[in-house]
Amino acid sequence: MGESTISRRNFLAGLTATGALAAAGALAGCAPQAQGGTGAKDAGDAAQASWRDKPEMPTDIAETLEADLVVVGAGNGGMVAATTAAQNGAKVIVLEKGSDVQAAREAIGALNSTLEPDHIEDVPTLLNHANQTQAGDANMLMYKTWAEQSGEMMEWMKETLGPKGMLFPFEWHKPDDPHAYYPAMCYNPCMGEYNPDGPNYGAYAHLQVMREVYEELGGEILFLTPAKMLVQDDSGKVTGVIAESDEKGTIQINAKDGVIVCTGGYGANDEMLQDLCPGNSNWCALRDSITEEGDGIRMALWAGAELEAGGACMIWNRAILPDGFTFDGSYQGGDIFLPGSQPFLHVNANGERFMNEDQCYPMSYAGGANQPGHFSWIVWDGSYWEDIQQFDTCGCSRLAPAPSGTAFNADVYDCEAITKEHLDSFWLEPRIENGSLKKCDTLDELAEAMGFDADQAATFKANVERYNELVAAGQDTDFGKPAYRMSAVDEPPFYAARIAGELLVTIHGVITDTESRPLRKDGSVIEGLYVCGNDQGGFYPHNYPSNFTGINAGRTATFARIAAKHALGVK
């Protein structure tokens, strides 16, 4: 697959079709006969939601296919698992309910790879930091397995895709802050020549390249063919999948060596969101999950697997709210606003500053969601570009160019290099025109544009004055924000926008062992079944550690590769 086969236009079309940065593939599937409890219901759920209901086994099978391995979902996990298996001589069939392989962000987290021998992370330090972000509820054996095997996964990916012209630049930047912990772990594969200063139009292409490799190995993908249920024998072992083909009707695919499920979570399933994550995503005005309807999780639960406690979503603080917006449960009405993740001053609906704004995006979202109206105002002034450079943020929140060789510096939404001119023309001016971004010459005018009454306006101006005093003093004695992440609001024009959540994906799932095999409530393994990606638990039962750039794609690919090798009995 040459560079010419992946155009910028094709990439953007695919991104639009699948949702911005859909982090994992989406597929369907459900199991007919459970060999244990339904997982979450056994944990004490009062009501049985309809999504938990097991379907009847269909009797009108139009065709039966045979395979060594069936993979449900042609996303980041599915394509890694399928390609790994095909390279080991297996006959593999991938089921995908969409019309193409899924879009995935190119950022892939991998630790201590031989590709970057100068970037070695201490694994115990990383494990302890991750454990703290999850209040001790994360499975450290899962984290340890990813930390120790992700490097091999990345080396394999380069060996597999490199002959097609794919490069694997290493993106890592750490601010000069002794308290900041950003593990060196993120690879950004791209086609063709790599420009460290960006943009790189061949980014986001690795799954398409992997599809080509997989099909050259004889692998088959059945598009528009959602899995509907698992087939199990009398012992509970999974032996195949029932799927629905547009062309053939109901089909059964027997899987001699196993079934790997990686369908991307349940971010597009409102019933599951309210059942499993009540309140977690209620204050989101956007949703990027489109096909991720919890099919893989339902499949595993109906087969007897247990769902981990908790309920977490990956949520960006990047939804800008128009005037008159109300949260109605539709996850609609807001607009994507990339600068929403910058650590500018935040105030609530009463004009009060309420937090240290130097938070990773899910924590910033949560802080605003707990304020009156369930949003926050982000406020900045005319020196914003200089402030953004000073903030030195990392990963996908970074807007200013990073040191050469550490970041693409390309807007993920239009693939153009991020400059002040791009920021103004693409992100600020259109939203000033539609009224969602307020721009005024004075703070009094800004307070009026924000809809504050006289008391709220006075509170707002007093909080801005106090914040500016803290900036001048170089110490945030109110909330403890680092000085380099603070910027005065004193140079006109002044800006303000209402910011809420943008739901990306759900990130808690089925309990598995370190081989990606689901476990029943009694701890026994469901043979013949593997669960990966956002369908798999163990990593983020509460929150996404966004300072671990690329960890979700990295753990998905790592455990998908582990699953494929285990299913085939190869090392």
Residue pairs with C-beta under 8 A, 6 or more apart in sequence:
1 164
1 165
1 191
1 208
1 209
1 212
2 164
2 165
2 191
3 165
3 191
3 192
3 202
5 208
6 191
6 202
6 205
6 208
6 209
7 201
8 201
8 415
11 201
11 203
11 204
11 205
11 415
12 414
12 415
14 100
14 103
15 21
15 103
15 204
15 413
17 100
17 103
18 98
18 100
18 102
18 103
18 290
18 291
19 103
19 288
19 289
19 290
20 288
20 336
20 412
20 413
21 103
21 104
21 105
21 288
21 412
21 504
22 75
22 102
22 103
22 104
22 264
22 288
22 289
22 290
22 291
22 292
22 505
23 76
23 104
23 105
23 264
23 314
23 504
23 505
23 534
23 552
23 553
23 556
24 73
24 75
24 76
24 77
24 102
24 104
24 262
24 263
24 264
24 265
24 292
24 505
24 533
24 534
24 552
24 556
25 73
25 74
25 75
25 76
25 77
25 78
25 79
25 96
25 101
25 102
25 104
25 262
25 263
25 264
25 533
26 73
26 75
26 97
26 98
26 102
26 263
26 264
26 268
26 289
26 290
26 291
26 292
26 293
26 295
27 72
27 73
27 74
27 75
27 78
27 95
27 96
27 97
27 226
27 227
27 261
27 262
27 263
27 264
27 291
27 295
27 296
28 72
28 95
28 97
28 226
28 227
28 228
28 243
28 263
28 293
28 295
28 296
29 72
29 95
29 226
29 227
29 228
29 229
29 230
29 241
29 243
29 261
29 263
29 295
29 296
29 298
29 299
30 54
30 55
30 227
30 228
30 229
30 230
30 295
30 298
30 299
30 302
31 54
31 229
31 230
31 232
31 238
31 298
31 299
31 300
31 301
31 302
31 303
32 54
32 55
32 56
32 57
32 229
32 230
32 231
32 232
32 242
32 302
33 54
33 57
33 232
33 302
33 303
34 54
34 301
34 302
34 303
34 304
35 232
35 236
35 303
35 304
35 520
35 526
36 236
36 304
36 305
36 306
36 520
36 521
36 522
37 304
37 306
37 520
37 521
38 52
38 301
38 302
39 301
39 305
39 306
39 307
39 510
39 521
40 52
40 275
40 276
40 301
40 307
41 48
41 52
42 306
42 521
43 307
43 309
45 275
49 271
49 272
49 275
50 271
51 269
51 271
51 272
51 275
51 294
51 298
52 298
52 301
54 302
55 228
55 229
57 229
57 242
58 228
58 229
58 242
58 250
60 249
60 250
61 242
61 250
61 251
61 252
62 245
62 248
62 249
62 250
62 251
63 245
63 248
63 249
63 251
63 252
64 251
64 252
64 253
64 254
65 93
65 251
65 252
65 253
65 254
66 91
66 253
66 254
66 256
67 91
67 92
67 93
67 253
67 254
67 255
67 256
68 85
68 90
68 91
68 92
68 255
68 256
68 257
68 568
69 81
69 82
69 85
69 90
69 91
69 92
69 93
69 255
69 256
69 257
69 258
69 259
69 260
69 564
69 567
69 568
70 92
70 93
70 94
70 95
70 240
70 241
70 253
70 255
70 258
70 259
70 260
71 78
71 81
71 82
71 85
71 92
71 93
71 94
71 95
71 259
71 260
71 262
72 78
72 94
72 95
72 227
72 241
72 259
72 260
72 261
72 262
72 263
72 295
72 296
72 299
73 94
73 95
73 96
73 102
73 261
73 262
73 263
73 264
73 296
73 533
74 82
74 94
74 95
74 96
74 98
74 100
74 101
74 102
74 207
74 211
74 221
74 223
75 101
75 102
75 104
75 207
75 262
75 263
75 264
75 533
75 556
76 102
76 104
76 207
76 262
76 533
76 553
76 556
76 557
76 560
77 260
77 262
77 532
77 533
77 556
77 557
77 559
77 560
78 94
78 96
78 260
78 262
78 560
79 94
79 101
79 207
79 210
79 211
79 214
80 153
80 157
80 210
80 556
80 557
80 560
80 561
80 564
81 260
81 262
81 530
81 532
81 560
81 561
81 563
81 564
82 92
82 94
82 214
82 219
82 221
82 564
83 160
83 210
83 213
83 214
83 217
83 219
84 156
84 560
84 561
84 564
84 565
85 92
85 564
85 567
85 568
86 92
86 214
86 217
86 218
86 219
87 160
87 217
88 564
88 565
88 568
88 570
90 257
90 568
91 218
92 214
92 219
92 220
93 219
93 220
93 221
93 222
93 253
94 214
94 219
94 220
94 221
94 222
95 222
95 225
95 226
95 227
95 241
95 243
95 253
96 102
96 221
96 222
96 223
96 224
96 225
97 224
97 225
97 226
97 227
97 291
97 295
98 223
98 224
98 291
99 223
99 224
100 223
101 207
101 208
101 210
101 211
101 221
102 207
102 264
102 291
103 204
103 207
104 204
104 206
104 207
104 553
105 204
105 396
105 412
105 553
106 188
106 189
106 190
106 203
106 204
106 205
106 206
107 171
107 186
107 187
107 188
107 395
107 396
107 549
107 550
107 553
108 154
108 157
108 186
108 187
108 188
108 189
108 206
108 550
108 553
108 554
108 557
109 150
109 183
109 185
109 186
109 187
109 548
109 549
109 550
109 551
109 552
109 553
109 554
109 555
110 150
110 151
110 153
110 154
110 185
110 187
110 550
110 554
110 558
111 121
111 123
111 126
111 146
111 147
111 148
111 150
111 151
111 183
111 185
112 119
112 120
112 121
112 123
112 147
112 151
113 150
113 151
113 152
113 154
113 155
113 187
114 151
114 155
115 151
115 154
115 155
115 158
115 168
115 170
115 187
116 170
116 184
119 170
119 172
119 184
119 185
120 184
121 147
121 183
121 184
121 185
123 144
123 147
123 148
126 143
126 147
126 183
127 140
127 143
127 144
127 147
129 181
129 545
130 138
130 140
130 143
130 545
130 548
131 138
131 140
131 143
133 542
133 543
133 545
134 539
134 540
134 541
134 542
134 543
134 545
135 542
137 309
137 310
137 541
137 542
138 538
138 539
138 540
138 541
139 537
139 538
139 539
141 514
141 538
142 512
142 514
142 538
142 539
142 555
142 559
143 538
143 539
145 514
145 558
145 559
145 562
146 551
146 554
146 555
146 558
146 559
149 558
149 561
149 562
150 185
150 554
150 555
150 557
150 558
153 554
153 557
153 558
153 561
154 168
154 187
154 554
156 561
157 168
157 189
157 206
157 557
158 166
158 168
160 210
160 213
161 189
161 206
161 209
161 210
161 213
162 168
164 191
164 209
164 212
164 213
165 191
165 192
166 189
166 190
166 191
166 205
166 206
166 209
167 189
167 190
167 191
167 192
167 193
167 194
168 187
168 188
168 189
169 187
169 188
169 189
169 190
169 194
169 196
169 405
170 184
170 186
170 187
170 188
171 186
171 187
171 188
171 406
171 407
171 408
171 549
172 182
172 184
172 185
172 186
172 406
172 549
173 182
173 392
173 394
173 398
173 402
173 403
173 406
173 407
174 180
174 182
174 184
174 394
175 182
175 392
175 393
175 394
175 484
176 392
176 484
177 482
177 484
179 482
180 547
181 547
182 394
182 395
182 547
182 548
182 549
183 547
183 548
183 549
185 548
185 549
185 550
185 551
185 554
186 395
186 549
186 550
187 550
188 200
188 203
188 408
189 203
189 205
189 206
190 200
190 202
190 203
190 205
190 408
191 202
191 205
191 209
192 202
194 200
196 404
196 405
196 406
196 407
197 401
197 404
197 409
197 417
198 401
198 407
198 408
198 409
198 410
198 417
198 418
199 408
199 409
199 410
199 411
199 415
199 416
199 417
200 408
200 410
201 415
203 408
203 410
203 415
211 221
214 221
215 221
222 243
222 245
224 245
224 246
225 243
225 244
225 245
225 246
225 251
226 243
226 244
226 295
227 241
227 242
227 243
227 295
227 299
228 242
228 243
228 244
228 250
229 241
229 242
229 299
229 302
230 238
230 240
230 241
230 242
230 259
230 299
230 302
230 303
230 529
231 238
231 239
231 240
231 241
231 242
231 252
231 254
232 238
232 239
232 303
232 528
233 239
235 527
236 303
236 304
236 526
236 527
237 526
237 527
237 528
238 255
238 258
238 259
238 303
238 526
238 527
238 528
238 529
239 254
239 255
239 528
240 252
240 253
240 254
240 255
240 259
241 252
241 253
241 255
241 259
242 250
242 251
242 252
243 250
243 251
243 252
243 253
244 250
244 251
245 251
255 528
257 567
257 568
257 569
258 528
258 529
258 530
258 563
258 567
259 528
259 529
259 530
260 516
260 530
260 531
260 532
260 560
260 563
260 564
260 567
261 296
261 299
261 300
261 529
261 530
261 531
261 532
261 535
262 296
262 531
262 532
262 533
262 534
262 535
262 536
262 556
262 560
263 292
263 294
263 295
263 296
263 297
263 299
263 533
263 534
263 535
264 289
264 291
264 292
264 296
264 505
264 533
264 534
264 535
265 289
265 292
265 294
265 297
265 505
265 506
265 507
265 509
265 533
265 534
265 535
266 272
266 273
266 276
266 289
266 292
266 293
266 294
266 297
266 506
267 273
267 287
267 288
267 289
267 292
267 313
267 503
267 504
267 505
267 506
268 287
268 289
268 290
268 291
268 292
268 293
269 292
269 293
269 294
270 329
272 293
272 294
272 297
272 506
273 280
273 281
273 313
273 506
276 307
276 311
276 506
276 508
277 311
277 312
277 313
277 506
278 311
280 311
280 312
280 313
280 315
281 313
281 315
281 331
281 501
281 503
282 327
282 329
282 369
282 374
283 327
283 365
283 368
283 369
283 374
283 375
283 500
283 501
284 313
284 315
284 319
284 331
284 334
284 500
284 501
284 502
284 503
285 319
285 321
285 325
285 327
285 331
285 332
285 333
285 334
285 500
285 501
285 502
286 318
286 319
286 331
286 332
286 334
286 335
286 336
286 501
286 502
286 503
287 331
287 332
287 502
287 503
288 502
288 503
288 504
288 505
289 503
289 504
289 505
289 506
292 505
292 506
292 534
294 506
296 531
296 535
297 307
297 509
297 510
297 535
300 510
300 518
300 526
300 529
300 531
300 535
301 307
301 510
303 518
303 526
303 529
304 518
304 520
304 526
305 510
305 511
305 518
305 519
305 520
305 526
305 529
305 531
306 510
306 511
306 518
306 519
306 520
306 521
307 508
307 509
307 510
307 511
307 537
308 508
308 509
308 510
308 511
308 537
308 538
308 541
309 541
310 508
310 541
310 542
311 506
311 508
311 541
312 506
312 507
312 508
312 540
312 541
312 542
312 543
312 544
313 503
313 504
313 505
313 506
313 507
314 362
314 503
314 504
314 505
314 506
314 507
314 540
314 544
314 552
315 361
315 362
315 365
315 501
315 502
315 503
315 504
315 544
316 340
316 341
316 361
316 362
316 365
316 501
316 502
316 504
317 340
317 341
317 361
317 362
317 364
317 365
317 368
317 499
317 500
317 501
317 502
318 336
318 337
318 338
318 340
318 341
318 361
318 499
318 502
319 334
319 335
319 336
319 337
319 340
319 499
319 500
319 501
319 502
320 334
320 335
320 336
320 337
320 340
320 431
320 436
320 437
320 497
320 498
320 499
321 333
321 334
321 375
321 436
321 497
321 498
321 499
321 500
322 333
322 334
322 335
322 434
322 435
322 436
323 435
323 436
323 451
325 333
325 334
325 498
326 333
327 374
327 500
331 503
334 500
334 502
335 431
335 434
335 436
336 413
336 502
337 427
337 431
337 436
337 437
337 497
337 499
338 399
338 411
338 413
338 427
339 378
339 388
339 399
339 423
339 427
339 428
340 378
340 497
340 499
341 361
341 364
341 393
341 396
341 397
342 378
342 380
342 387
342 388
342 391
342 393
342 397
342 399
343 357
343 358
343 359
343 391
343 393
343 481
343 485
343 486
344 357
344 378
344 379
344 380
344 384
344 387
344 487
345 353
345 357
345 378
345 379
345 380
345 464
345 467
345 487
345 489
346 353
346 354
346 355
346 357
346 364
346 367
346 368
346 376
346 377
346 378
346 379
346 499
347 353
347 354
347 376
347 377
347 379
347 460
347 463
348 354
348 368
348 371
348 372
348 373
348 376
348 377
349 371
349 372
349 373
349 375
349 377
349 456
350 372
350 456
350 459
351 447
351 450
351 452
351 456
351 457
351 458
351 459
351 460
351 461
351 463
352 459
352 460
352 463
353 463
353 466
353 467
353 478
353 479
354 367
354 371
354 376
355 364
355 367
355 479
356 476
356 479
356 480
356 481
357 364
357 481
357 485
358 481
358 482
358 485
359 367
360 544
360 545
360 546
360 547
361 397
361 546
362 543
362 544
362 546
363 543
365 500
365 501
367 376
368 374
368 375
368 376
368 499
368 500
369 375
369 500
369 501
374 500
375 498
375 499
375 500
376 498
376 499
377 450
377 496
377 497
377 498
377 499
378 496
378 497
378 499
379 446
379 464
379 489
379 494
379 495
379 496
380 387
380 487
380 489
380 494
380 495
381 487
381 488
381 489
381 490
381 491
381 492
381 493
381 494
381 495
382 491
382 492
382 493
382 494
383 487
383 488
383 491
384 487
384 495
385 400
385 420
385 423
387 487
388 399
388 400
388 423
389 400
390 484
390 487
391 400
391 484
391 485
391 487
392 400
392 484
393 399
394 547
394 549
395 546
395 547
395 549
395 550
396 412
396 549
397 546
398 407
398 409
399 418
399 423
400 418
401 407
401 409
401 418
402 409
409 417
409 418
410 416
410 417
410 418
411 417
411 418
411 422
411 426
413 426
414 426
416 422
416 426
428 437
428 439
428 495
431 437
431 497
432 438
432 439
436 497
436 498
437 495
437 496
437 497
438 446
438 449
438 450
438 495
438 496
438 497
439 493
439 494
439 495
440 446
440 448
440 449
440 492
440 493
440 494
441 492
441 493
441 494
442 492
442 494
443 460
443 461
443 464
443 489
443 494
444 457
444 461
445 494
446 494
446 495
446 496
447 456
447 457
447 460
447 461
448 457
449 496
450 460
450 496
452 459
452 460
464 489
466 478
467 486
467 488
467 489
468 488
468 489
468 490
470 476
470 477
470 478
470 486
471 483
471 486
471 487
471 488
472 488
474 483
475 483
476 482
476 483
476 486
505 534
505 552
506 534
507 534
507 539
507 540
507 544
507 552
508 537
508 540
508 541
509 531
509 534
509 535
509 536
509 537
510 518
510 531
510 535
510 536
510 537
511 518
511 519
511 537
511 538
512 518
512 519
512 530
512 531
512 536
512 537
512 538
513 519
513 525
514 562
515 530
515 562
515 563
515 566
516 530
516 531
516 532
516 536
516 559
516 560
516 562
516 563
516 566
517 525
517 526
517 527
517 529
517 530
517 531
517 563
517 566
518 525
518 526
518 529
518 530
518 531
519 525
519 526
520 526
530 563
530 566
530 567
532 556
532 559
532 560
532 563
533 556
533 559
533 560
534 552
534 556
536 559
539 551
539 555
544 552
545 551
565 571
